[in-house]
């Protein structure tokens, strides 16, 4: 069989991985991680920490395993985690969430997002509006669901969208407006006016708002504001988050989505035929994490902000133009002044040149718009301080 039919083709094409000869290219993340392994370079490409999360959370997982939490949990999630998610949303944001009807635990935020898109997209005429650059799974999941992707550009230095461009992108064909805040890969936190306009447009065009808020506790300058807290938003918003970024447990893959009961029922209907359930001993541990004192959450944000400062200083010393992030794991820098007008080429030579791995921002952009981001590079700051200090020294010496 020379050409294998199926949804995999549009998924690969949506992700920009399908070649004209039907071969599937590896993701840039796999390519760069392989380069790090081959050269011994410091991997600032992928967004995972290199140190463990809070001891109480880790111990709760060990205890759960020892006490038999090793079989299928309930389909929606264990009751204590559902309750902890509800408590967390009320405690931090004043949101009232019914733990029994308005929450589903998922295999990370990625499954929550994919299950939501598969559940709510109804055909090829549906459109999903996203801010570009976008987390790479968005385009793949939209393509898998059979919808069309509409993008609204975020441009340096502040990576805030033009509200007129946003209004032009959202039409009566828009099924979902997908908002990632704090934003990956740019590190921006959207202005209140942006969130308000998303809600206005969703109401006007009867669209559903889906939010990816995995960096909610890693906002550096102001507390995170969920869109669901804005007037008129809660009844049409599905809020997605996860434990991975907040508690440095990305490998546990415990995420969740909450929102109106009828929308959650739709998501659950699809989700139960994907992973069904997952992470039985990790769910009670995440419940422990969500109930940690405020000092943990503020401390985590402050510690990451310090790491970004170390990384940013190293990048500036090397000659990059740095766009200081407002939240999240990543710092974006412009390599154009260093003669690297093509960030992809820059990243492919960076391991040998400076002993550091990064990701070109074009990996998060649709093919037709890559020229607008050609010199921009994303670096992960979620590493140990001594690793970032060594990476900064290498970058300064390599340019």
C-alpha positions in Angstrom: 0.0 0.0 0.0 1.9 3.1 -1.3 -0.4 5.7 0.4 -2.0 4.8 3.7 -5.3 6.6 4.0 -6.6 7.9 7.3 -6.9 10.8 9.6 -3.2 10.6 10.4 -2.4 12.4 7.1 -4.3 15.5 7.9 -3.0 15.4 11.5 0.6 15.3 10.2 -0.2 17.9 7.6 -1.8 20.2 10.2 1.4 19.9 12.3 3.5 20.7 9.3 5.2 17.3 9.3 3.9 15.7 6.1 6.2 15.9 3.2 5.3 16.0 -0.5 6.4 12.4 -0.8 4.0 11.4 2.1 6.9 10.9 4.6 6.4 12.2 8.1 9.3 14.3 9.4 10.3 14.1 13.1 9.2 17.0 15.2 11.8 19.8 15.8 11.7 18.8 19.5 12.8 15.2 18.7 15.5 16.5 16.3 16.8 19.0 18.8 16.7 16.6 21.7 18.7 14.1 19.6 21.2 16.8 18.9 21.6 17.5 22.6 22.2 13.8 23.3 24.7 13.5 20.4 26.7 16.6 21.3 26.3 16.8 25.0 24.7 20.2 24.6 22.4 21.7 27.4 18.9 21.0 26.3 16.9 24.2 26.6 14.5 23.1 23.9 11.8 21.0 25.5 9.8 22.4 28.4 10.3 20.0 31.2 12.0 20.7 34.5 15.2 18.9 35.6 14.3 18.8 39.3 11.5 17.3 41.3 8.4 19.1 42.6 7.3 19.5 46.2 8.1 16.7 48.6 4.6 16.5 49.9 3.2 15.8 46.5 5.8 13.2 45.6 5.3 11.4 49.0 1.5 11.4 48.4 2.1 9.5 45.2 4.3 7.0 46.9 1.8 6.5 49.6 -1.0 6.0 47.2 0.9 3.3 45.4 1.8 1.6 48.7 -1.9 1.7 49.8 -3.3 0.1 46.6 -4.3 3.0 44.3 -3.1 1.0 41.3 -6.2 0.1 39.4 -8.7 2.1 37.3 -9.9 5.2 39.0 -13.5 6.5 38.3 -13.9 7.8 34.7 -14.3 11.5 35.7 -11.4 11.3 38.2 -11.1 10.3 41.8 -13.6 12.3 44.0 -10.9 13.9 46.1 -9.1 15.4 43.1 -12.4 16.6 41.6 -13.1 18.3 44.9 -9.6 19.7 45.1 -9.9 21.2 41.6 -13.2 22.8 42.6 -11.7 24.2 45.8 -8.7 25.5 43.9 -10.8 27.4 41.5 -12.9 29.0 44.3 -9.8 29.8 46.4 -7.7 31.5 43.7 -10.4 32.9 41.3 -13.8 32.9 43.1 -15.2 30.4 40.5 -17.9 28.0 41.7 -17.4 24.6 40.1 -19.5 21.6 40.8 -17.0 18.8 41.3 -19.5 16.0 40.4 -20.8 17.5 37.1 -18.5 20.2 35.8 -15.0 18.6 36.0 -13.2 15.8 34.1 -9.6 14.6 34.9 -7.6 13.9 31.8 -4.2 12.5 30.6 -2.6 15.9 30.8 -3.8 19.2 29.3 -3.1 17.8 25.8 -5.7 15.2 26.1 -8.2 17.6 27.6 -7.6 19.9 24.6 -7.9 17.1 22.0 -10.9 15.5 23.6 -12.6 18.9 23.7 -11.9 19.6 20.0 -13.0 16.2 18.9 -16.2 16.5 21.0 -17.3 20.0 19.9 -16.2 20.3 16.3 -19.0 19.2 14.0 -17.6 19.3 10.5 -15.1 20.8 8.0 -16.9 24.2 7.9 -16.1 24.7 11.6 -13.2 27.0 12.4 -10.9 27.3 15.5 -9.3 30.6 16.1 -5.9 30.6 17.8 -3.2 33.1 18.6 0.0 32.6 16.5 2.6 31.4 17.4 0.7 28.5 19.1 1.6 25.4 21.0 2.3 22.8 18.4 -0.4 20.3 19.3 -3.2 22.9 18.6 -2.8 22.7 14.8 -2.5 18.9 14.8 -5.6 18.4 17.0 -7.7 20.9 15.0 -6.7 19.0 11.8 -7.5 15.6 13.4 -10.9 16.9 14.3 -11.5 18.0 10.7 -11.8 21.7 11.3 -10.1 24.8 9.8 -7.4 26.7 11.8 -7.7 30.5 11.8 -4.7 32.4 13.3 -4.3 35.9 14.9 -0.7 37.0 14.9 1.2 38.0 18.0 4.2 40.2 17.2 7.3 41.3 19.1 8.0 43.0 21.3 4.9 42.6 23.5 3.2 39.8 21.6 -0.3 41.3 22.2 -2.8 40.7 19.4 -4.3 43.5 17.3 -8.0 43.6 18.4 -9.2 44.4 14.9 -7.3 41.4 13.5 -9.0 39.3 16.2 -12.4 40.6 15.3 -11.8 39.8 11.6 -10.8 36.2 12.4 -13.9 35.4 14.5 -17.0 34.9 12.4 -20.2 32.9 12.5 -18.1 29.9 11.3 -16.0 30.0 14.5 -16.8 27.1 16.7 -14.0 27.6 19.2 -11.8 30.4 20.3 -8.7 28.8 21.8 -6.7 31.0 24.3 -3.4 30.0 25.9 -2.7 32.4 28.8 0.1 32.7 30.0 1.2 32.0 26.4 3.5 29.3 25.1 5.8 30.0 23.3 6.0 33.8 23.6 5.7 34.1 27.4 3.1 36.9 27.1 0.2 37.5 29.5 -2.8 38.9 27.6 -4.1 42.3 28.4 -7.5 42.5 30.0 -8.8 44.2 26.8 -7.8 41.1 24.9 -9.7 38.7 27.2 -12.7 41.1 27.2 -12.7 41.1 23.4 -12.6 37.3 23.2 -15.7 37.1 25.4 -17.5 39.8 23.3 -16.7 38.0 20.1 -17.7 34.6 21.5 -21.0 36.0 22.6 -21.6 37.8 19.3 -20.9 34.7 17.2 -22.1 32.0 19.6 -18.6 30.4 19.9 -17.2 28.3 22.7 -14.1 29.6 24.5 -11.5 27.0 25.4 -8.6 28.1 27.6 -5.2 26.5 28.1 -4.1 27.7 31.5 -1.3 25.3 32.4 1.0 28.2 33.3 -1.6 29.8 35.6 0.6 29.8 38.7 3.7 30.9 36.7 2.6 34.5 36.0 5.4 36.8 37.2 3.9 40.3 37.5 0.2 39.9 38.4 -2.1 37.1 39.4 -3.6 35.0 36.6 -7.1 36.0 35.4 -9.1 33.1 34.0 -11.4 34.1 31.2 -14.2 32.2 33.0 -14.2 35.0 35.6 -15.2 37.7 33.1 -18.9 38.6 32.9 -20.8 36.4 30.5 -17.9 34.0 29.9 -18.5 31.1 32.3 -21.5 29.7 30.5 -19.5 29.2 27.3 -16.0 28.5 28.6 -14.1 25.3 29.1 -11.0 25.9 31.3 -8.1 23.5 30.9 -5.1 23.1 33.2 -2.8 20.5 34.6 -0.4 19.5 37.4 2.7 19.2 35.2 3.9 22.8 35.1 2.7 23.8 38.5 4.3 21.0 40.4 7.2 20.0 38.1 5.5 16.6 37.4 5.2 16.8 33.6 5.6 13.0 33.3 2.6 12.3 35.4 0.2 13.6 32.8 -2.6 14.7 35.1 -4.8 17.4 33.6 -8.4 18.5 33.9 -11.1 20.5 32.2 -14.0 22.2 33.8 -17.0 24.2 32.6 -20.7 23.9 32.1 -22.1 20.5 32.8 -23.5 19.9 29.2 -20.1 20.8 27.6 -18.3 18.6 30.1 -20.6 15.7 29.3 -19.7 16.2 25.6 -16.0 16.1 26.4 -16.3 13.1 28.7 -18.2 11.2 26.0 -15.1 11.4 23.8 -12.4 11.3 26.4 -13.7 8.0 27.8 -12.8 6.4 24.5 -9.3 7.8 24.3 -7.4 7.0 27.5 -10.5 6.1 29.5 -8.7 6.9 32.8 -5.1 7.4 33.8 -2.7 8.0 36.7 -4.5 6.4 39.6 -1.8 7.0 42.2 -1.0 10.4 40.9 -4.5 11.8 41.2 -4.5 11.9 45.1 -1.0 13.4 45.0 -2.2 16.2 42.7 -5.1 16.8 45.1 -2.4 17.3 47.8 -0.6 19.8 45.6 -3.6 21.9 44.8 -4.2 22.3 48.6 -0.6 23.5 49.3 -0.2 26.9 51.1 -0.1 30.1 49.0 3.6 30.4 49.7 4.3 27.4 47.5 2.6 29.0 44.5 4.1 32.4 44.9 7.5 30.9 45.5 7.3 28.8 42.4 6.6 31.8 40.2 9.4 33.8 41.9 11.9 31.0 41.4 11.1 30.7 37.8 11.3 34.5 37.2 14.8 34.4 38.7 15.7 31.6 36.2 14.4 33.7 33.3 16.6 36.6 34.5 19.7 34.4 34.5 18.9 33.0 31.1 18.0 36.5 29.7 21.3 38.0 30.9 23.2 35.2 29.2 21.3 35.7 26.0 21.9 39.5 26.0 25.6 38.9 26.7 25.7 36.7 23.6 24.1 39.4 21.5 20.5 38.3 21.3 17.6 40.7 21.6 15.6 39.3 24.5 11.8 39.7 25.0 11.4 39.2 28.7 8.5 36.9 29.4 5.5 37.7 31.7 4.9 34.1 32.5 5.5 30.5 31.7 8.6 28.4 31.0 10.0 30.1 27.9 12.1 33.1 26.9 12.0 34.2 23.3 15.0 35.9 21.8 15.9 37.4 18.4 19.1 36.1 16.8 18.9 38.5 13.8 21.6 40.8 15.1 23.9 37.9 15.3 23.5 37.2 11.6 21.1 34.4 12.2 18.1 35.5 10.1 16.9 31.9 9.9 16.2 30.7 13.4 15.9 27.1 12.3 19.4 27.1 10.9 20.6 28.9 14.0 19.1 26.2 16.2 20.7 23.4 14.2 24.1 24.9 14.5 23.7 26.0 18.1 24.6 22.7 19.8 28.0 22.6 18.1 28.6 26.3 18.2 27.6 27.0 21.8 26.7 23.7 23.4 23.1 24.7 23.9 19.9 23.5 22.3 16.8 25.7 21.6 13.8 25.7 19.3 13.0 28.0 16.4 9.8 29.9 16.9 8.8 28.9 13.4 8.0 25.5 14.8 4.9 27.1 16.3 3.8 29.0 13.2 1.8 28.0 10.2 3.8 27.6 7.0 2.6 30.7 5.3 3.5 33.0 8.2 7.0 31.7 9.1 8.8 34.6 7.5 7.3 36.9 10.2 9.1 35.0 12.9 12.2 33.8 11.0 14.9 35.2 13.5 13.2 34.2 16.8 14.3 31.4 19.1 12.6 29.9 22.1 14.7 28.9 25.2 13.3 26.9 28.2 14.2 28.4 31.6 12.7 25.6 33.7 16.0 24.1 34.6 18.3 24.2 37.6 20.0 27.5 38.3 23.4 26.0 37.8 22.4 24.5 34.4 21.1 27.9 33.3 24.3 29.7 34.5 26.4 27.2 32.5 24.1 27.7 29.4 24.5 31.4 29.8 28.3 31.2 29.9 28.3 28.9 26.9 26.1 31.2 24.9 28.2 34.3 25.8 31.4 32.4 24.7 29.9 30.9 21.5 29.0 34.2 19.8 
